[in-house]
Amino acid sequence: MTPNAASPLPPPAERRRLRESGSLTQDQLAKRLGIPSRTVNAWESGRTTPRGRKRKSYAALLAELSRSAAKVTVSLEKRPAAPEPAPAAAPLTPAQTFDALYAFCAPALVRQAYLLCGQRELARESVERAFQLAWQRWPEVAVDRDPAGWVRASAYEYALSPWHRFRPSHRHPEPPPPDADDRALMDVLLKLPPPYRRTLLLYDGVGLDLPETAAETEASTPATAGRLLHARETIARRLPELADPSVLHRRLAELASVERLNAPRPPAVRTGGERRSRFWTRAAIAFTVALIGTTTFTLRTAPTHYEAPVPAGVQVQGVPPRVALGPLSEAETQLRTKLRQAAAHGPERLLPVFR
């Protein structure tokens, strides 16, 4: 497309530099032009180019920022050649940098987590757990290219975890929003599959572009685009007045801001994370000690050599023989003979009967 010669625009990288030189965020610049913030993101990345009245307004604002930057440069060049060195500011401690990140991200992140899970307490808990994990891994998070995105991804994962359905405290649904339109929008969001809901929130709620949304949801760009279109079609079918993405963006922001979702203070999050880390460390040590003790007891009581099985029974030696009758005397022999030869008769005589 041939650019409009009446309203020349600098390259996309220069547009972003001019905005940052004026200490303006994309949201602030979008409000001054009356456009969505994702449109400014698209202009600065070169994916789209403004046209018509928006192009003229954008070009005039960039020209104003360029003149302001030139004035600042001239004023700096007029300073003395050898200015007095300014006192070096004391470096921030890890706790101070963590508190600054928490104060910047936590309020908005709690509202986003509420749109994901629909439960106020779970949204606060998700953000708190995400920042506790970030504090435990602070050397890694502090040097990350996008610390806010790191914490946001952790909070989203915790809020969408399917294991929460087994917790007794989360089985009873919380009261829905008081407004009927807010209830309808929340109902449609919660009926979307979690990956589709997350993609819609990142693109239409937070304002990320498609590649950034795909990277954060760990999906390909075509799959992310398909999820986004499916989520928009589902919402437009249930709520036709939200078919316009700009209207949907505004309604998501309003729905997230209608609830009072106050996050805990940063020191409480840090101390809570340290307390939880100490608890699990001690539990792991106790389990390891119990396992070592059980193994040691087993080794001490187990047999150290082969024991043959008990053999079959044998005759016991050394026991006196069983007492039996001895030989008959002569008188006893004569009596036995007489008894055997005597006739068996008479009523008094009893004879054994063999059957």
Sequence and secondary structure as in RCSB ss.txt:
>XXXX:A:sequence
MTPNAASPLPPPAERRRLRESGSLTQDQLAKRLGIPSRTVNAWESGRTTPRGRKRKSYAALLAELSRSAAKVTVS
LEKRPAAPEPAPAAAPLTPAQTFDALYAFCAPALVRQAYLLCGQRELARESVERAFQLAWQRWPEVAVDRDPAGW
VRASAYEYALSPWHRFRPSHRHPEPPPPDADDRALMDVLLKLPPPYRRTLLLYDGVGLDLPETAAETEASTPATA
GRLLHARETIARRLPELADPSVLHRRLAELASVERLNAPRPPAVRTGGERRSRFWTRAAIAFTVALIGTTTFTLR
TAPTHYEAPVPAGVQVQGVPPRVALGPLSEAETQLRTKLRQAAAHGPERLLPVFR
>XXXX:A:secstr
    TTS    HHHHHHHHHHTT  HHHHHHHHTS HHHHHHHHHTS    HHHHHHHHHHHHHHHHHHHHHHHH
HHTS SS           HHHHHHHHHHHHHHHHHHHHHHHHS HHHHHHHHHHHHHHHHHTHHHHHTSS HHHH
HHHHHHHHHT GGGGG GGGSS     SSHHHHHHHHHHHHS HHHHHHHIIIIII   HHHHHHHTT  HHHHH
HHHHHHHHHHHHH GGG SHHHHHHHHHHHHHSS      HHHHHHHHHHHHHHHHHHHHHHHHHHHHHHHHHHH
HS SS           SS           HHHHHHHHHHHHS   STT       
